[in-house]
Amino acid sequence: MWKSKLQKSVALSAAEIEYIALSDCTRSVISAMNLTTEVLGTCTRPTTIQVDNKAAIAVAEGCATTMTHVDVHQHFGRQCVERGDTRLHWCETTDMVADMFTKPLSRGKLERLRSHLGLKPPMAISSVEDGDNSSEDRDHLPAEGDC
């Protein structure tokens, strides 16, 4: 799950920003895990969350001192790691797949990240745009009145 949103608090460092984002992400992951458990009866735990900031990972895993000025509710990510619901995996910034949803990227980087998700390139529709409506192309188009 990926989303981009404006954070409601002021952070003093990049590690703190990532730590707060990790807490938000963890809430979404736990909600998805609970829904999966409710629908399917089971959910594989722990779920891996990719983070590109080693300092945020260290704080969340308890290897570094806590950020005392961070609100208590922002430590939810750490609690989930400690309970074994989630685990954190460091990911190179250049390989962060979520960037394709939140940042403007070059075509090459977008295609590389898209391949990590197993997504195929969009179908070429040039023949339809050019007015060449062969019977093969028409089979994939909705019939008149179906729209």
C-alpha positions in Angstrom: 0.0 0.0 0.0 1.3 3.4 -0.9 0.1 6.9 -0.4 1.4 10.3 -0.2 0.0 12.9 2.3 1.0 16.0 4.1 2.2 15.3 7.6 0.5 17.3 10.3 3.6 17.7 12.5 6.9 19.4 12.1 10.0 17.1 12.0 13.5 18.2 12.9 15.4 15.6 10.8 15.1 13.3 7.8 15.2 10.3 10.2 12.3 11.8 12.2 10.3 12.3 9.0 10.9 8.7 7.9 10.0 7.5 11.5 6.7 9.3 11.4 6.0 8.0 7.9 6.8 4.5 9.1 4.2 4.9 11.8 1.6 6.0 9.3 2.5 3.1 7.0 2.4 0.6 9.8 -1.1 1.7 10.7 -2.2 1.0 7.1 -0.4 -2.3 7.0 -2.0 -3.5 10.2 -5.4 -2.5 8.9 -4.8 -4.5 5.7 -3.6 -7.4 7.8 -6.7 -7.3 9.9 -8.9 -7.2 6.9 -7.1 -10.1 5.3 -7.4 -12.1 8.5 -11.1 -11.3 8.7 -11.8 -12.3 5.0 -9.4 -15.2 4.6 -9.2 -16.4 8.2 -5.4 -16.1 8.2 -2.6 -13.6 7.3 1.1 -14.2 7.1 3.1 -12.3 9.7 5.4 -10.5 9.9 4.8 -8.2 6.9 8.0 -6.6 5.6 8.0 -2.8 5.3 10.8 -1.3 3.1 12.5 1.8 4.6 15.2 3.8 3.0 16.5 5.5 6.2 18.8 3.5 8.4 18.4 5.9 11.4 14.6 5.4 11.3 15.0 1.7 11.2 17.5 1.8 14.2 15.0 3.8 16.3 12.1 1.6 15.3 14.0 -1.6 16.2 15.2 -0.1 19.5 18.8 0.0 18.5 19.1 3.7 18.8 17.8 6.2 21.4 14.2 7.2 21.1 13.2 10.5 19.7 11.9 12.0 22.9 10.2 15.0 21.1 8.1 12.7 18.9 4.5 12.3 20.0 3.7 9.0 21.7 1.3 7.8 18.9 4.2 8.0 16.4 5.9 5.1 18.2 3.3 2.6 16.8 5.7 1.4 14.2 8.2 0.4 16.9 5.5 -1.4 18.9 4.5 -3.5 15.8 8.1 -4.5 15.2 8.5 -5.5 18.8 5.3 -7.6 18.7 6.5 -9.3 15.5 3.6 -8.0 13.3 6.0 -6.2 11.0 9.7 -6.3 10.1 11.7 -3.6 8.5 14.0 -4.0 5.5 16.4 -1.3 4.4 16.0 -0.5 0.7 18.3 1.6 -1.4 16.6 5.0 -2.2 17.0 4.3 -5.9 15.0 1.1 -5.5 12.1 2.5 -3.5 9.1 1.3 -5.6 6.7 3.7 -3.8 8.5 6.5 -5.6 6.6 5.7 -8.8 3.4 6.7 -7.1 4.7 9.8 -5.3 7.4 11.5 -7.4 8.0 12.6 -11.0 10.5 10.1 -12.5 12.3 9.7 -15.7 10.9 7.1 -18.1 13.8 4.7 -17.5 13.4 4.8 -13.7 9.7 4.4 -13.9 10.0 1.4 -16.2 12.6 -0.2 -13.9 10.4 0.3 -10.8 7.3 -0.9 -12.7 9.1 -4.2 -13.5 9.8 -4.7 -9.7 6.0 -4.8 -9.3 5.6 -7.3 -12.1 3.5 -4.8 -14.1 3.6 -4.9 -17.9 3.9 -1.8 -20.1 0.7 -0.3 -21.3 -0.7 -1.7 -24.5 0.0 0.2 -27.7 -3.2 1.6 -29.0 -1.7 3.5 -31.9 -3.7 1.6 -34.5 -7.0 2.6 -32.9 -5.8 6.2 -32.6 -4.7 6.3 -36.2 -8.2 5.2 -37.4 -7.2 1.7 -38.4 -10.0 -0.2 -36.9 -9.2 -3.7 -38.0 -11.6 -6.5 -36.9 -9.0 -7.6 -34.3 -8.9 -4.2 -32.7 -12.7 -3.8 -32.8 -13.1 -7.1 -30.8 -11.5 -5.3 -27.8 -13.6 -2.2 -28.1 -17.0 -1.8 -26.5 -20.0 -2.0 -28.8 -22.0 1.2 -29.5 -24.4 1.9 -26.7 -22.4 -0.1 -24.1 -20.6 3.0 -22.7 
